[in-house]
């Protein structure tokens, strides 16, 4: 590897100088420690990072979109320069294959450039102009103009299962920087070296594009200590998080209990229900099972969109189940991201297997640290009675629930909020079961027809969110350009001289962006 890792935080343009070791990266397969040791940020360093973000905000937030776009593109370029280092270090820390790291590198740089194009074009600010009508009766109308403005410094927590795309330079960071918000990132203990590589890339890009110091910092020390202290700091104005339900709700509580509560955009827990109607089974049960199993076991089941729940019509799908049994028997378990995730998966699978009324269709076996595929089945009535069965098995396991189509439709509203909901059917069945589709829509942020939930396209129309506990705020998305609106707020200017308005609201529209003028888009 060409980049030397130091094991210290990035405090603006400086490096941390603390002495307390907070841990090493652990090779998931061997359990061995990877060098260097990582040093936790001291309380003074945490405060320094947040204070630098506070100082950077009034400068960075009003930079023209073209300048912030140049910064985002520079980050992408710097990441691409160290692609070989990422491909070497990433698999050592996560157990993910090199091809996955290379693909995730491309996704990360792609979404940075996507946000760059968005803010360079400029109309995301939703500029609105209402001209004055001084002669209006009975009350004159003032000149009013509004647009979206950056919210303030943002805390971003890295995810364990996406060391790039949902971590240091991932979607939360890209959206916040695009909106004009400095970012303080809390590294994940599972991949500190990869985090340091990306942290260095962002810092070099900030220096090369003359960004104010404090536009970016990266802190080591864990979410329960350093992370909570960042969230509780009065300067921080929003939080982005991808991780466990317990971690997300802890941050929500910390943010809500501040003197000034702030929003937490947390992506947490989802079982991503799949409903299979008879027409889809008639088209080929074995092929459907093959595609389903591929989605279930992708990434050793450690994606937030792996399908962990299947609704099958009573008396149907025997070929589908038999093919799944064959696939599980022939499958090879994969190494999970870290020992904690592996233990939690094993414990949850055992708990489901021992629940009254649950039938084990197939289970493969694996060594410690590995995720072995598992398929279970239960009646719809028992499914609704046992809270445990409606929870997430974060790994390559799924639960098949059997009932009549009427019972399945009635059960959907009993589910918690989900990131995705999938329906396999013929076009005619889809039209005939509009109320089922409506029920699924009420519980999920993304609906999929005759496909599978894994594979989250990074594009303008993607919604990667959903009702609680899939996310803390179902009105938002953590993927796609709509994510920028989490880190902005609306501001109105009344009666201001034209020259003193933001360029987006000036009468001559010097940026040439799309605006609403007196109720009409221009």
QUIWOZI-V841537 format. One record per residue. RES is the residue in one letter. BURIAL is b if it has 9 or more other C-alpha atoms within 8 Angstrom, else e. Layout:
BEGIN
[[RES	BURIAL] [RES	BURIAL]]
END
This chain:
BEGIN
[[X	e] [X	e] [X	e] [X	e] [X	e] [X	e] [X	b] [X	b] [X	b] [X	b] [X	b] [X	b] [X	e] [X	e] [X	b] [X	b] [X	e] [X	b] [X	e] [X	e] [X	e] [X	b] [X	e] [X	b] [X	b] [X	b] [X	b] [X	b] [X	e] [X	e] [X	e] [X	e] [X	e] [X	b] [X	e] [X	e] [X	b] [X	b] [X	b] [X	b] [X	b] [X	e] [X	e] [X	e] [X	b] [X	b] [X	b] [X	b] [X	b] [X	b] [X	b] [X	b] [X	b] [X	b] [X	b] [X	b] [X	b] [X	e] [X	b] [X	b] [X	b] [X	e] [X	b] [X	e] [X	b] [X	b] [X	b] [X	b] [X	b] [X	b] [X	b] [X	b] [X	b] [X	b] [X	b] [X	b] [X	b] [X	b] [X	b] [X	b] [X	e] [X	b] [X	b] [X	e] [X	b] [X	b] [X	b] [X	b] [X	b] [X	b] [X	b] [X	b] [X	b] [X	b] [X	b] [X	b] [X	e] [X	b] [X	e] [X	e] [X	b] [X	b] [X	e] [X	b] [X	b] [X	e] [X	b] [X	b] [X	b] [X	b] [X	b] [X	b] [X	b] [X	b] [X	b] [X	b] [X	b] [X	b] [X	b] [X	b] [X	e] [X	b] [X	b] [X	e] [X	e] [X	b] [X	b] [X	b] [X	b] [X	b] [X	b] [X	b] [X	b] [X	e] [X	e] [X	e] [X	e] [X	e] [X	e] [X	b] [X	b] [X	b] [X	b] [X	b] [X	b] [X	b] [X	b] [X	b] [X	b] [X	b] [X	b] [X	b] [X	b] [X	b] [X	b] [X	b] [X	b] [X	b] [X	b] [X	b] [X	e] [X	b] [X	b] [X	b] [X	b] [X	b] [X	b] [X	b] [X	b] [X	b] [X	b] [X	b] [X	b] [X	b] [X	b] [X	b] [X	b] [X	b] [X	b] [X	b] [X	b] [X	b] [X	b] [X	b] [X	b] [X	b] [X	b] [X	b] [X	b] [X	b] [X	b] [X	b] [X	b] [X	b] [X	b] [X	b] [X	b] [X	b] [X	b] [X	e] [X	b] [X	b] [X	b] [X	b] [X	b] [X	b] [X	e] [X	e] [X	b] [X	e] [X	b] [X	b] [X	b] [X	b] [X	b] [X	b] [X	b] [X	b] [X	b] [X	b] [X	b] [X	b] [X	b] [X	e] [X	e] [X	b] [X	b] [X	b] [X	b] [X	b] [X	b] [X	b] [X	e] [X	e] [X	b] [X	b] [X	b] [X	b] [X	b] [X	b] [X	b] [X	b] [X	b] [X	e] [X	b] [X	e] [X	e] [X	b] [X	e] [X	e] [X	b] [X	b] [X	e] [X	b] [X	b] [X	b] [X	e] [X	b] [X	e] [X	e] [X	e] [X	b] [X	b] [X	b] [X	b] [X	b] [X	b] [X	b] [X	b] [X	b] [X	b] [X	b] [X	b] [X	b] [X	b] [X	b] [X	b] [X	b] [X	b] [X	b] [X	b] [X	e] [X	e] [X	e] [X	b] [X	b] [X	e] [X	b] [X	b] [X	b] [X	e] [X	b] [X	b] [X	e] [X	b] [X	b] [X	b] [X	b] [X	e] [X	b] [X	b] [X	b] [X	b] [X	e] [X	b] [X	b] [X	b] [X	b] [X	b] [X	b] [X	b] [X	b] [X	b] [X	e] [X	e] [X	e] [X	b] [X	e] [X	e] [X	b] [X	b] [X	e] [X	b] [X	b] [X	b] [X	e] [X	b] [X	b] [X	b] [X	e] [X	e] [X	e] [X	b] [X	e] [X	b] [X	b] [X	b] [X	b] [X	b] [X	e] [X	b] [X	b] [X	b] [X	b] [X	b] [X	b] [X	e] [X	b] [X	b] [X	e] [X	e] [X	b] [X	b] [X	e] [X	e] [X	e] [X	e] [X	b] [X	e] [X	b] [X	b] [X	b] [X	b] [X	b] [X	e] [X	b] [X	e] [X	e] [X	b] [X	b] [X	b] [X	b] [X	b] [X	b] [X	b] [X	b] [X	b] [X	b] [X	b] [X	b] [X	e] [X	b] [X	b] [X	b] [X	e] [X	e] [X	e] [X	e] [X	e] [X	b] [X	e] [X	e] [X	b] [X	b] [X	b] [X	b] [X	b] [X	b] [X	b] [X	b] [X	b] [X	b] [X	b] [X	e] [X	e] [X	e] [X	b] [X	b] [X	b] [X	e] [X	b] [X	b] [X	b] [X	e] [X	e] [X	b] [X	b] [X	b] [X	b] [X	b] [X	b] [X	b] [X	b] [X	b] [X	b] [X	e] [X	e] [X	e] [X	b] [X	b] [X	e] [X	e] [X	e] [X	e] [X	e] [X	e] [X	b] [X	e] [X	b] [X	b] [X	b] [X	e] [X	b] [X	b] [X	b] [X	b] [X	b] [X	b] [X	e] [X	e] [X	e] [X	b] [X	b] [X	b] [X	e] [X	e] [X	e] [X	b] [X	b] [X	e] [X	e] [X	b] [X	b] [X	b] [X	b] [X	b] [X	b] [X	b] [X	b] [X	b] [X	b] [X	b] [X	b] [X	b] [X	e] [X	b] [X	b] [X	b] [X	b] [X	b] [X	b] [X	b] [X	b] [X	b] [X	e] [X	e] [X	b] [X	b] [X	b] [X	e] [X	e] [X	e] [X	b] [X	e] [X	e] [X	e] [X	e] [X	e] [X	e] [X	e] [X	b] [X	e] [X	e] [X	b] [X	b] [X	b] [X	e] [X	e] [X	b] [X	e] [X	e] [X	e] [X	b] [X	e] [X	b] [X	b] [X	b] [X	e] [X	e] [X	e] [X	e] [X	e]]
END
